[in-house]
Amino acid sequence: KLVLEKQTWKFKDDPVGNVELESYEESQTKLGHIQYGTQAEHDDSVIARAIAVWSYEHGTHHFGVA
C-alpha cells in the first residue's frame, strides 16, 4: 500500500489489475485481527505486485529486474 501511496513504484497499466487494486481493502475481524482481501473475484495481481516489490526490496528478486 505504501509504495502505491508514495508512488515509488510504477506498474504497467493493467485494467484488470487496477480493478483488483481499487477493490483491495483492509478490515478488522471481531477478534481484532487485521485481514486483507477484495470483494472482486480475484486478487492475483495485487498479490503478485506485493511479492515483486517485497522480493526486489529484500534482494531476492529473480525475475529480470536489475
Predicted model as a PDB file, atoms N, CA, C, CB and O in Angstrom, pLDDT in the B-factor column:
MODEL        1                                                                  
ATOM      1  N   LYS A   1       0.818  -1.182   0.000  1.00 55.00           N  
ATOM      2  CA  LYS A   1       0.000   0.000   0.000  1.00 55.00           C  
ATOM      3  C   LYS A   1       0.867   1.252   0.000  1.00 55.00           C  
ATOM      4  CB  LYS A   1      -0.933  -0.006   1.194  1.00 55.00           C  
ATOM      5  O   LYS A   1       0.580   2.209  -0.719  1.00 55.00           O  
ATOM      6  N   LEU A   2       1.896   1.248   0.782  1.00 64.00           N  
ATOM      7  CA  LEU A   2       2.724   2.440   0.904  1.00 64.00           C  
ATOM      8  C   LEU A   2       3.442   2.780  -0.397  1.00 64.00           C  
ATOM      9  CB  LEU A   2       3.733   2.254   2.010  1.00 64.00           C  
ATOM     10  O   LEU A   2       3.559   3.957  -0.738  1.00 64.00           O  
ATOM     11  N   VAL A   3       3.928   1.771  -1.135  1.00 70.00           N  
ATOM     12  CA  VAL A   3       4.606   2.078  -2.403  1.00 70.00           C  
ATOM     13  C   VAL A   3       3.645   2.680  -3.417  1.00 70.00           C  
ATOM     14  CB  VAL A   3       5.248   0.816  -2.984  1.00 70.00           C  
ATOM     15  O   VAL A   3       4.063   3.452  -4.279  1.00 70.00           O  
ATOM     16  N   LEU A   4       2.381   2.343  -3.327  1.00 68.00           N  
ATOM     17  CA  LEU A   4       1.390   2.947  -4.223  1.00 68.00           C  
ATOM     18  C   LEU A   4       1.083   4.379  -3.796  1.00 68.00           C  
ATOM     19  CB  LEU A   4       0.095   2.109  -4.243  1.00 68.00           C  
ATOM     20  O   LEU A   4       0.951   5.268  -4.637  1.00 68.00           O  
ATOM     21  N   GLU A   5       0.971   4.599  -2.491  1.00 71.00           N  
ATOM     22  CA  GLU A   5       0.678   5.940  -1.992  1.00 71.00           C  
ATOM     23  C   GLU A   5       1.835   6.901  -2.251  1.00 71.00           C  
ATOM     24  CB  GLU A   5       0.368   5.891  -0.501  1.00 71.00           C  
ATOM     25  O   GLU A   5       1.622   8.054  -2.626  1.00 71.00           O  
ATOM     26  N   LYS A   6       3.060   6.419  -2.047  1.00 73.00           N  
ATOM     27  CA  LYS A   6       4.244   7.262  -2.273  1.00 73.00           C  
ATOM     28  C   LYS A   6       4.642   7.316  -3.734  1.00 73.00           C  
ATOM     29  CB  LYS A   6       5.412   6.755  -1.453  1.00 73.00           C  
ATOM     30  O   LYS A   6       5.485   8.124  -4.122  1.00 73.00           O  
ATOM     31  N   GLN A   7       4.042   6.463  -4.544  1.00 73.00           N  
ATOM     32  CA  GLN A   7       4.350   6.353  -5.970  1.00 73.00           C  
ATOM     33  C   GLN A   7       5.838   6.086  -6.223  1.00 73.00           C  
ATOM     34  CB  GLN A   7       3.925   7.625  -6.692  1.00 73.00           C  
ATOM     35  O   GLN A   7       6.426   6.616  -7.166  1.00 73.00           O  
ATOM     36  N   THR A   8       6.431   5.258  -5.362  1.00 76.00           N  
ATOM     37  CA  THR A   8       7.831   4.888  -5.541  1.00 76.00           C  
ATOM     38  C   THR A   8       7.991   3.778  -6.574  1.00 76.00           C  
ATOM     39  CB  THR A   8       8.433   4.451  -4.213  1.00 76.00           C  
ATOM     40  O   THR A   8       9.097   3.546  -7.063  1.00 76.00           O  
ATOM     41  N   TRP A   9       6.922   3.101  -6.906  1.00 80.00           N  
ATOM     42  CA  TRP A   9       6.924   2.068  -7.933  1.00 80.00           C  
ATOM     43  C   TRP A   9       5.885   2.431  -8.974  1.00 80.00           C  
ATOM     44  CB  TRP A   9       6.642   0.660  -7.327  1.00 80.00           C  
ATOM     45  O   TRP A   9       4.815   2.945  -8.651  1.00 80.00           O  
ATOM     46  N   LYS A  10       6.210   2.161 -10.217  1.00 79.00           N  
ATOM     47  CA  LYS A  10       5.260   2.363 -11.318  1.00 79.00           C  
ATOM     48  C   LYS A  10       5.026   0.997 -11.961  1.00 79.00           C  
ATOM     49  CB  LYS A  10       5.800   3.422 -12.378  1.00 79.00           C  
ATOM     50  O   LYS A  10       5.968   0.264 -12.261  1.00 79.00           O  
ATOM     51  N   PHE A  11       3.769   0.679 -12.160  1.00 82.00           N  
ATOM     52  CA  PHE A  11       3.404  -0.588 -12.773  1.00 82.00           C  
ATOM     53  C   PHE A  11       2.785  -0.338 -14.135  1.00 82.00           C  
ATOM     54  CB  PHE A  11       2.436  -1.374 -11.874  1.00 82.00           C  
ATOM     55  O   PHE A  11       2.188   0.709 -14.383  1.00 82.00           O  
ATOM     56  N   LYS A  12       2.938  -1.309 -15.002  1.00 84.00           N  
ATOM     57  CA  LYS A  12       2.327  -1.241 -16.327  1.00 84.00           C  
ATOM     58  C   LYS A  12       0.807  -1.111 -16.175  1.00 84.00           C  
ATOM     59  CB  LYS A  12       2.695  -2.501 -17.176  1.00 84.00           C  
ATOM     60  O   LYS A  12       0.204  -1.760 -15.320  1.00 84.00           O  
ATOM     61  N   ASP A  13       0.201  -0.271 -17.007  1.00 87.00           N  
ATOM     62  CA  ASP A  13      -1.243  -0.100 -16.941  1.00 87.00           C  
ATOM     63  C   ASP A  13      -1.921  -1.429 -17.237  1.00 87.00           C  
ATOM     64  CB  ASP A  13      -1.719   0.990 -17.930  1.00 87.00           C  
ATOM     65  O   ASP A  13      -1.687  -2.043 -18.278  1.00 87.00           O  
ATOM     66  N   ASP A  14      -2.756  -1.859 -16.315  1.00 87.00           N  
ATOM     67  CA  ASP A  14      -3.430  -3.151 -16.413  1.00 87.00           C  
ATOM     68  C   ASP A  14      -4.859  -2.964 -15.905  1.00 87.00           C  
ATOM     69  CB  ASP A  14      -2.668  -4.267 -15.594  1.00 87.00           C  
ATOM     70  O   ASP A  14      -5.076  -2.936 -14.693  1.00 87.00           O  
ATOM     71  N   PRO A  15      -5.837  -2.836 -16.802  1.00 90.00           N  
ATOM     72  CA  PRO A  15      -7.214  -2.585 -16.373  1.00 90.00           C  
ATOM     73  C   PRO A  15      -7.748  -3.592 -15.355  1.00 90.00           C  
ATOM     74  CB  PRO A  15      -8.110  -2.581 -17.566  1.00 90.00           C  
ATOM     75  O   PRO A  15      -8.412  -3.202 -14.394  1.00 90.00           O  
ATOM     76  N   VAL A  16      -7.470  -4.869 -15.548  1.00 86.00           N  
ATOM     77  CA  VAL A  16      -7.936  -5.889 -14.607  1.00 86.00           C  
ATOM     78  C   VAL A  16      -7.230  -5.723 -13.268  1.00 86.00           C  
ATOM     79  CB  VAL A  16      -7.696  -7.310 -15.172  1.00 86.00           C  
ATOM     80  O   VAL A  16      -7.863  -5.767 -12.213  1.00 86.00           O  
ATOM     81  N   GLY A  17      -5.913  -5.531 -13.317  1.00 85.00           N  
ATOM     82  CA  GLY A  17      -5.146  -5.329 -12.084  1.00 85.00           C  
ATOM     83  C   GLY A  17      -5.571  -4.080 -11.346  1.00 85.00           C  
ATOM     84  O   GLY A  17      -5.594  -4.061 -10.115  1.00 85.00           O  
ATOM     85  N   ASN A  18      -5.906  -3.040 -12.083  1.00 85.00           N  
ATOM     86  CA  ASN A  18      -6.339  -1.794 -11.453  1.00 85.00           C  
ATOM     87  C   ASN A  18      -7.664  -1.991 -10.700  1.00 85.00           C  
ATOM     88  CB  ASN A  18      -6.487  -0.685 -12.513  1.00 85.00           C  
ATOM     89  O   ASN A  18      -7.842  -1.449  -9.610  1.00 85.00           O  
ATOM     90  N   VAL A  19      -8.586  -2.762 -11.280  1.00 87.00           N  
ATOM     91  CA  VAL A  19      -9.850  -3.056 -10.598  1.00 87.00           C  
ATOM     92  C   VAL A  19      -9.572  -3.835  -9.317  1.00 87.00           C  
ATOM     93  CB  VAL A  19     -10.809  -3.856 -11.526  1.00 87.00           C  
ATOM     94  O   VAL A  19     -10.169  -3.569  -8.274  1.00 87.00           O  
ATOM     95  N   GLU A  20      -8.666  -4.794  -9.408  1.00 87.00           N  
ATOM     96  CA  GLU A  20      -8.317  -5.574  -8.219  1.00 87.00           C  
ATOM     97  C   GLU A  20      -7.711  -4.676  -7.143  1.00 87.00           C  
ATOM     98  CB  GLU A  20      -7.337  -6.703  -8.583  1.00 87.00           C  
ATOM     99  O   GLU A  20      -8.065  -4.789  -5.969  1.00 87.00           O  
ATOM    100  N   LEU A  21      -6.804  -3.788  -7.537  1.00 85.00           N  
ATOM    101  CA  LEU A  21      -6.185  -2.881  -6.572  1.00 85.00           C  
ATOM    102  C   LEU A  21      -7.207  -1.949  -5.929  1.00 85.00           C  
ATOM    103  CB  LEU A  21      -5.097  -2.063  -7.249  1.00 85.00           C  
ATOM    104  O   LEU A  21      -7.171  -1.713  -4.721  1.00 85.00           O  
ATOM    105  N   GLU A  22      -8.104  -1.430  -6.733  1.00 85.00           N  
ATOM    106  CA  GLU A  22      -9.107  -0.500  -6.216  1.00 85.00           C  
ATOM    107  C   GLU A  22     -10.076  -1.166  -5.241  1.00 85.00           C  
ATOM    108  CB  GLU A  22      -9.882   0.111  -7.364  1.00 85.00           C  
ATOM    109  O   GLU A  22     -10.606  -0.507  -4.347  1.00 85.00           O  
ATOM    110  N   SER A  23     -10.307  -2.453  -5.408  1.00 87.00           N  
ATOM    111  CA  SER A  23     -11.251  -3.144  -4.530  1.00 87.00           C  
ATOM    112  C   SER A  23     -10.565  -3.809  -3.336  1.00 87.00           C  
ATOM    113  CB  SER A  23     -12.017  -4.185  -5.319  1.00 87.00           C  
ATOM    114  O   SER A  23     -11.247  -4.308  -2.440  1.00 87.00           O  
ATOM    115  N   TYR A  24      -9.245  -3.826  -3.306  1.00 87.00           N  
ATOM    116  CA  TYR A  24      -8.496  -4.470  -2.226  1.00 87.00           C  
ATOM    117  C   TYR A  24      -8.571  -3.605  -0.978  1.00 87.00           C  
ATOM    118  CB  TYR A  24      -7.018  -4.711  -2.637  1.00 87.00           C  
ATOM    119  O   TYR A  24      -8.348  -2.396  -1.045  1.00 87.00           O  
ATOM    120  N   GLU A  25      -8.881  -4.209   0.149  1.00 88.00           N  
ATOM    121  CA  GLU A  25      -9.046  -3.410   1.355  1.00 88.00           C  
ATOM    122  C   GLU A  25      -8.598  -4.144   2.612  1.00 88.00           C  
ATOM    123  CB  GLU A  25     -10.483  -2.995   1.497  1.00 88.00           C  
ATOM    124  O   GLU A  25      -8.449  -5.366   2.635  1.00 88.00           O  
ATOM    125  N   GLU A  26      -8.396  -3.365   3.633  1.00 88.00           N  
ATOM    126  CA  GLU A  26      -8.033  -3.877   4.951  1.00 88.00           C  
ATOM    127  C   GLU A  26      -9.288  -3.863   5.812  1.00 88.00           C  
ATOM    128  CB  GLU A  26      -6.879  -3.029   5.607  1.00 88.00           C  
ATOM    129  O   GLU A  26     -10.086  -2.927   5.747  1.00 88.00           O  
ATOM    130  N   SER A  27      -9.457  -4.904   6.617  1.00 90.00           N  
ATOM    131  CA  SER A  27     -10.572  -4.926   7.553  1.00 90.00           C  
ATOM    132  C   SER A  27     -10.107  -5.567   8.850  1.00 90.00           C  
ATOM    133  CB  SER A  27     -11.791  -5.690   6.960  1.00 90.00           C  
ATOM    134  O   SER A  27      -9.045  -6.187   8.910  1.00 90.00           O  
ATOM    135  N   GLN A  28     -10.903  -5.411   9.865  1.00 94.00           N  
ATOM    136  CA  GLN A  28     -10.559  -5.964  11.162  1.00 94.00           C  
ATOM    137  C   GLN A  28     -11.617  -6.983  11.569  1.00 94.00           C  
ATOM    138  CB  GLN A  28     -10.431  -4.846  12.225  1.00 94.00           C  
ATOM    139  O   GLN A  28     -12.816  -6.727  11.457  1.00 94.00           O  
ATOM    140  N   THR A  29     -11.161  -8.139  12.040  1.00 93.00           N  
ATOM    141  CA  THR A  29     -12.088  -9.178  12.479  1.00 93.00           C  
ATOM    142  C   THR A  29     -12.662  -8.818  13.852  1.00 93.00           C  
ATOM    143  CB  THR A  29     -11.381 -10.558  12.529  1.00 93.00           C  
ATOM    144  O   THR A  29     -12.197  -7.879  14.498  1.00 93.00           O  
ATOM    145  N   LYS A  30     -13.656  -9.556  14.282  1.00 96.00           N  
ATOM    146  CA  LYS A  30     -14.250  -9.330  15.600  1.00 96.00           C  
ATOM    147  C   LYS A  30     -13.237  -9.510  16.724  1.00 96.00           C  
ATOM    148  CB  LYS A  30     -15.422 -10.271  15.812  1.00 96.00           C  
ATOM    149  O   LYS A  30     -13.373  -8.924  17.798  1.00 96.00           O  
ATOM    150  N   LEU A  31     -12.212 -10.334  16.462  1.00 96.00           N  
ATOM    151  CA  LEU A  31     -11.170 -10.560  17.468  1.00 96.00           C  
ATOM    152  C   LEU A  31     -10.055  -9.525  17.398  1.00 96.00           C  
ATOM    153  CB  LEU A  31     -10.583 -11.944  17.301  1.00 96.00           C  
ATOM    154  O   LEU A  31      -9.111  -9.572  18.187  1.00 96.00           O  
ATOM    155  N   GLY A  32     -10.160  -8.589  16.453  1.00 96.00           N  
ATOM    156  CA  GLY A  32      -9.168  -7.526  16.351  1.00 96.00           C  
ATOM    157  C   GLY A  32      -8.021  -7.801  15.385  1.00 96.00           C  
ATOM    158  O   GLY A  32      -7.090  -7.001  15.292  1.00 96.00           O  
ATOM    159  N   HIS A  33      -8.073  -8.903  14.678  1.00 96.00           N  
ATOM    160  CA  HIS A  33      -7.026  -9.229  13.711  1.00 96.00           C  
ATOM    161  C   HIS A  33      -7.256  -8.449  12.417  1.00 96.00           C  
ATOM    162  CB  HIS A  33      -6.993 -10.754  13.430  1.00 96.00           C  
ATOM    163  O   HIS A  33      -8.393  -8.231  11.998  1.00 96.00           O  
ATOM    164  N   ILE A  34      -6.164  -8.040  11.801  1.00 94.00           N  
ATOM    165  CA  ILE A  34      -6.248  -7.335  10.522  1.00 94.00           C  
ATOM    166  C   ILE A  34      -6.221  -8.366   9.403  1.00 94.00           C  
ATOM    167  CB  ILE A  34      -5.082  -6.303  10.362  1.00 94.00           C  
ATOM    168  O   ILE A  34      -5.410  -9.292   9.418  1.00 94.00           O  
ATOM    169  N   GLN A  35      -7.108  -8.199   8.439  1.00 91.00           N  
ATOM    170  CA  GLN A  35      -7.099  -9.076   7.265  1.00 91.00           C  
ATOM    171  C   GLN A  35      -7.232  -8.222   6.013  1.00 91.00           C  
ATOM    172  CB  GLN A  35      -8.247 -10.132   7.340  1.00 91.00           C  
ATOM    173  O   GLN A  35      -7.761  -7.111   6.048  1.00 91.00           O  
ATOM    174  N   TYR A  36      -6.744  -8.759   4.920  1.00 87.00           N  
ATOM    175  CA  TYR A  36      -6.757  -8.057   3.646  1.00 87.00           C  
ATOM    176  C   TYR A  36      -7.486  -8.915   2.634  1.00 87.00           C  
ATOM    177  CB  TYR A  36      -5.319  -7.728   3.165  1.00 87.00           C  
ATOM    178  O   TYR A  36      -7.391 -10.142   2.664  1.00 87.00           O  
ATOM    179  N   GLY A  37      -8.215  -8.267   1.734  1.00 86.00           N  
ATOM    180  CA  GLY A  37      -8.913  -9.019   0.714  1.00 86.00           C  
ATOM    181  C   GLY A  37      -9.710  -8.100  -0.183  1.00 86.00           C  
ATOM    182  O   GLY A  37      -9.615  -6.875  -0.106  1.00 86.00           O  
ATOM    183  N   THR A  38     -10.491  -8.722  -1.028  1.00 82.00           N  
ATOM    184  CA  THR A  38     -11.273  -7.985  -2.005  1.00 82.00           C  
ATOM    185  C   THR A  38     -12.633  -8.635  -2.171  1.00 82.00           C  
ATOM    186  CB  THR A  38     -10.541  -7.913  -3.349  1.00 82.00           C  
ATOM    187  O   THR A  38     -12.796  -9.834  -1.943  1.00 82.00           O  
ATOM    188  N   GLN A  39     -13.599  -7.836  -2.569  1.00 76.00           N  
ATOM    189  CA  GLN A  39     -14.911  -8.361  -2.909  1.00 76.00           C  
ATOM    190  C   GLN A  39     -14.935  -8.799  -4.380  1.00 76.00           C  
ATOM    191  CB  GLN A  39     -16.006  -7.301  -2.634  1.00 76.00           C  
ATOM    192  O   GLN A  39     -15.871  -9.462  -4.828  1.00 76.00           O  
ATOM    193  N   ALA A  40     -13.889  -8.415  -5.117  1.00 72.00           N  
ATOM    194  CA  ALA A  40     -13.779  -8.808  -6.523  1.00 72.00           C  
ATOM    195  C   ALA A  40     -13.519 -10.319  -6.594  1.00 72.00           C  
ATOM    196  CB  ALA A  40     -12.635  -8.006  -7.245  1.00 72.00           C  
ATOM    197  O   ALA A  40     -13.250 -10.972  -5.586  1.00 72.00           O  
ATOM    198  N   GLU A  41     -13.606 -10.836  -7.787  1.00 78.00           N  
ATOM    199  CA  GLU A  41     -13.446 -12.274  -7.973  1.00 78.00           C  
ATOM    200  C   GLU A  41     -12.022 -12.749  -7.661  1.00 78.00           C  
ATOM    201  CB  GLU A  41     -13.813 -12.650  -9.395  1.00 78.00           C  
ATOM    202  O   GLU A  41     -11.834 -13.834  -7.112  1.00 78.00           O  
ATOM    203  N   HIS A  42     -11.020 -11.930  -8.015  1.00 82.00           N  
ATOM    204  CA  HIS A  42      -9.627 -12.329  -7.831  1.00 82.00           C  
ATOM    205  C   HIS A  42      -8.823 -11.192  -7.232  1.00 82.00           C  
ATOM    206  CB  HIS A  42      -9.009 -12.771  -9.159  1.00 82.00           C  
ATOM    207  O   HIS A  42      -9.213 -10.026  -7.299  1.00 82.00           O  
ATOM    208  N   ASP A  43      -7.683 -11.557  -6.641  1.00 85.00           N  
ATOM    209  CA  ASP A  43      -6.720 -10.557  -6.180  1.00 85.00           C  
ATOM    210  C   ASP A  43      -5.301 -10.963  -6.580  1.00 85.00           C  
ATOM    211  CB  ASP A  43      -6.817 -10.374  -4.645  1.00 85.00           C  
ATOM    212  O   ASP A  43      -4.324 -10.532  -5.969  1.00 85.00           O  
ATOM    213  N   ASP A  44      -5.204 -11.799  -7.614  1.00 87.00           N  
ATOM    214  CA  ASP A  44      -3.918 -12.346  -8.038  1.00 87.00           C  
ATOM    215  C   ASP A  44      -2.891 -11.268  -8.361  1.00 87.00           C  
ATOM    216  CB  ASP A  44      -4.111 -13.228  -9.240  1.00 87.00           C  
ATOM    217  O   ASP A  44      -1.736 -11.366  -7.945  1.00 87.00           O  
ATOM    218  N   SER A  45      -3.306 -10.239  -9.100  1.00 87.00           N  
ATOM    219  CA  SER A  45      -2.330  -9.218  -9.500  1.00 87.00           C  
ATOM    220  C   SER A  45      -1.894  -8.374  -8.314  1.00 87.00           C  
ATOM    221  CB  SER A  45      -2.914  -8.319 -10.589  1.00 87.00           C  
ATOM    222  O   SER A  45      -0.770  -7.873  -8.300  1.00 87.00           O  
ATOM    223  N   VAL A  46      -2.761  -8.202  -7.312  1.00 86.00           N  
ATOM    224  CA  VAL A  46      -2.377  -7.468  -6.105  1.00 86.00           C  
ATOM    225  C   VAL A  46      -1.279  -8.236  -5.378  1.00 86.00           C  
ATOM    226  CB  VAL A  46      -3.604  -7.246  -5.172  1.00 86.00           C  
ATOM    227  O   VAL A  46      -0.265  -7.659  -4.985  1.00 86.00           O  
ATOM    228  N   ILE A  47      -1.484  -9.523  -5.202  1.00 88.00           N  
ATOM    229  CA  ILE A  47      -0.501 -10.363  -4.511  1.00 88.00           C  
ATOM    230  C   ILE A  47       0.791 -10.438  -5.321  1.00 88.00           C  
ATOM    231  CB  ILE A  47      -1.068 -11.783  -4.270  1.00 88.00           C  
ATOM    232  O   ILE A  47       1.877 -10.378  -4.746  1.00 88.00           O  
ATOM    233  N   ALA A  48       0.694 -10.568  -6.639  1.00 87.00           N  
ATOM    234  CA  ALA A  48       1.883 -10.631  -7.489  1.00 87.00           C  
ATOM    235  C   ALA A  48       2.700  -9.350  -7.383  1.00 87.00           C  
ATOM    236  CB  ALA A  48       1.486 -10.881  -8.947  1.00 87.00           C  
ATOM    237  O   ALA A  48       3.928  -9.405  -7.312  1.00 87.00           O  
ATOM    238  N   ARG A  49       2.038  -8.200  -7.373  1.00 86.00           N  
ATOM    239  CA  ARG A  49       2.748  -6.926  -7.227  1.00 86.00           C  
ATOM    240  C   ARG A  49       3.413  -6.832  -5.862  1.00 86.00           C  
ATOM    241  CB  ARG A  49       1.786  -5.745  -7.429  1.00 86.00           C  
ATOM    242  O   ARG A  49       4.549  -6.371  -5.751  1.00 86.00           O  
ATOM    243  N   ALA A  50       2.709  -7.266  -4.825  1.00 85.00           N  
ATOM    244  CA  ALA A  50       3.272  -7.233  -3.471  1.00 85.00           C  
ATOM    245  C   ALA A  50       4.514  -8.119  -3.368  1.00 85.00           C  
ATOM    246  CB  ALA A  50       2.219  -7.681  -2.441  1.00 85.00           C  
ATOM    247  O   ALA A  50       5.510  -7.724  -2.763  1.00 85.00           O  
ATOM    248  N   ILE A  51       4.458  -9.303  -3.951  1.00 86.00           N  
ATOM    249  CA  ILE A  51       5.610 -10.216  -3.935  1.00 86.00           C  
ATOM    250  C   ILE A  51       6.775  -9.620  -4.720  1.00 86.00           C  
ATOM    251  CB  ILE A  51       5.222 -11.596  -4.522  1.00 86.00           C  
ATOM    252  O   ILE A  51       7.924  -9.714  -4.288  1.00 86.00           O  
ATOM    253  N   ALA A  52       6.491  -9.013  -5.858  1.00 84.00           N  
ATOM    254  CA  ALA A  52       7.557  -8.410  -6.675  1.00 84.00           C  
ATOM    255  C   ALA A  52       8.255  -7.286  -5.904  1.00 84.00           C  
ATOM    256  CB  ALA A  52       6.978  -7.864  -8.007  1.00 84.00           C  
ATOM    257  O   ALA A  52       9.484  -7.217  -5.886  1.00 84.00           O  
ATOM    258  N   VAL A  53       7.477  -6.408  -5.270  1.00 84.00           N  
ATOM    259  CA  VAL A  53       8.066  -5.307  -4.504  1.00 84.00           C  
ATOM    260  C   VAL A  53       8.871  -5.850  -3.333  1.00 84.00           C  
ATOM    261  CB  VAL A  53       6.972  -4.346  -3.998  1.00 84.00           C  
ATOM    262  O   VAL A  53      10.010  -5.435  -3.116  1.00 84.00           O  
ATOM    263  N   TRP A  54       8.293  -6.769  -2.582  1.00 85.00           N  
ATOM    264  CA  TRP A  54       8.983  -7.335  -1.423  1.00 85.00           C  
ATOM    265  C   TRP A  54      10.283  -8.022  -1.849  1.00 85.00           C  
ATOM    266  CB  TRP A  54       8.067  -8.334  -0.686  1.00 85.00           C  
ATOM    267  O   TRP A  54      11.326  -7.821  -1.227  1.00 85.00           O  
ATOM    268  N   SER A  55      10.218  -8.826  -2.902  1.00 84.00           N  
ATOM    269  CA  SER A  55      11.403  -9.552  -3.380  1.00 84.00           C  
ATOM    270  C   SER A  55      12.499  -8.591  -3.804  1.00 84.00           C  
ATOM    271  CB  SER A  55      11.037 -10.471  -4.549  1.00 84.00           C  
ATOM    272  O   SER A  55      13.666  -8.790  -3.467  1.00 84.00           O  
ATOM    273  N   TYR A  56      12.137  -7.561  -4.534  1.00 82.00           N  
ATOM    274  CA  TYR A  56      13.128  -6.598  -5.001  1.00 82.00           C  
ATOM    275  C   TYR A  56      13.741  -5.843  -3.828  1.00 82.00           C  
ATOM    276  CB  TYR A  56      12.496  -5.616  -5.992  1.00 82.00           C  
ATOM    277  O   TYR A  56      14.959  -5.669  -3.776  1.00 82.00           O  
ATOM    278  N   GLU A  57      12.928  -5.399  -2.903  1.00 82.00           N  
ATOM    279  CA  GLU A  57      13.427  -4.616  -1.780  1.00 82.00           C  
ATOM    280  C   GLU A  57      14.218  -5.448  -0.779  1.00 82.00           C  
ATOM    281  CB  GLU A  57      12.282  -3.949  -1.080  1.00 82.00           C  
ATOM    282  O   GLU A  57      14.973  -4.892   0.018  1.00 82.00           O  
ATOM    283  N   HIS A  58      14.060  -6.764  -0.805  1.00 80.00           N  
ATOM    284  CA  HIS A  58      14.817  -7.644   0.084  1.00 80.00           C  
ATOM    285  C   HIS A  58      15.945  -8.372  -0.642  1.00 80.00           C  
ATOM    286  CB  HIS A  58      13.886  -8.654   0.725  1.00 80.00           C  
ATOM    287  O   HIS A  58      16.554  -9.290  -0.092  1.00 80.00           O  
ATOM    288  N   GLY A  59      16.214  -7.966  -1.859  1.00 77.00           N  
ATOM    289  CA  GLY A  59      17.340  -8.523  -2.599  1.00 77.00           C  
ATOM    290  C   GLY A  59      17.161  -9.959  -3.034  1.00 77.00           C  
ATOM    291  O   GLY A  59      18.146 -10.659  -3.266  1.00 77.00           O  
ATOM    292  N   THR A  60      15.936 -10.409  -3.149  1.00 67.00           N  
ATOM    293  CA  THR A  60      15.699 -11.800  -3.551  1.00 67.00           C  
ATOM    294  C   THR A  60      15.010 -11.899  -4.899  1.00 67.00           C  
ATOM    295  CB  THR A  60      14.867 -12.511  -2.505  1.00 67.00           C  
ATOM    296  O   THR A  60      14.364 -12.902  -5.205  1.00 67.00           O  
ATOM    297  N   HIS A  61      15.151 -10.840  -5.716  1.00 60.00           N  
ATOM    298  CA  HIS A  61      14.466 -10.848  -6.994  1.00 60.00           C  
ATOM    299  C   HIS A  61      15.180 -11.760  -7.998  1.00 60.00           C  
ATOM    300  CB  HIS A  61      14.365  -9.426  -7.544  1.00 60.00           C  
ATOM    301  O   HIS A  61      16.406 -11.760  -8.104  1.00 60.00           O  
ATOM    302  N   HIS A  62      14.396 -12.512  -8.709  1.00 60.00           N  
ATOM    303  CA  HIS A  62      14.911 -13.436  -9.736  1.00 60.00           C  
ATOM    304  C   HIS A  62      14.030 -13.354 -10.970  1.00 60.00           C  
ATOM    305  CB  HIS A  62      14.966 -14.904  -9.203  1.00 60.00           C  
ATOM    306  O   HIS A  62      13.839 -14.349 -11.670  1.00 60.00           O  
ATOM    307  N   PHE A  63      13.501 -12.186 -11.234  1.00 56.00           N  
ATOM    308  CA  PHE A  63      12.561 -12.058 -12.341  1.00 56.00           C  
ATOM    309  C   PHE A  63      12.989 -11.036 -13.363  1.00 56.00           C  
ATOM    310  CB  PHE A  63      11.214 -11.701 -11.825  1.00 56.00           C  
ATOM    311  O   PHE A  63      12.140 -10.430 -14.017  1.00 56.00           O  
ATOM    312  N   GLY A  64      14.288 -10.826 -13.521  1.00 57.00           N  
ATOM    313  CA  GLY A  64      14.804 -10.000 -14.606  1.00 57.00           C  
ATOM    314  C   GLY A  64      14.891  -8.512 -14.339  1.00 57.00           C  
ATOM    315  O   GLY A  64      15.114  -7.736 -15.269  1.00 57.00           O  
ATOM    316  N   VAL A  65      14.722  -8.090 -13.096  1.00 53.00           N  
ATOM    317  CA  VAL A  65      14.852  -6.666 -12.774  1.00 53.00           C  
ATOM    318  C   VAL A  65      16.243  -6.424 -12.234  1.00 53.00           C  
ATOM    319  CB  VAL A  65      13.771  -6.207 -11.748  1.00 53.00           C  
ATOM    320  O   VAL A  65      16.681  -7.095 -11.299  1.00 53.00           O  
ATOM    321  N   ALA A  66      16.934  -5.469 -12.819  1.00 51.00           N  
ATOM    322  CA  ALA A  66      18.302  -5.189 -12.373  1.00 51.00           C  
ATOM    323  C   ALA A  66      18.315  -4.159 -11.270  1.00 51.00           C  
ATOM    324  CB  ALA A  66      19.159  -4.713 -13.535  1.00 51.00           C  
ATOM    325  O   ALA A  66      19.383  -3.801 -10.773  1.00 51.00           O  
TER     326      ALA A  66                                                      
ENDMDL                                                                          
END                                                                             
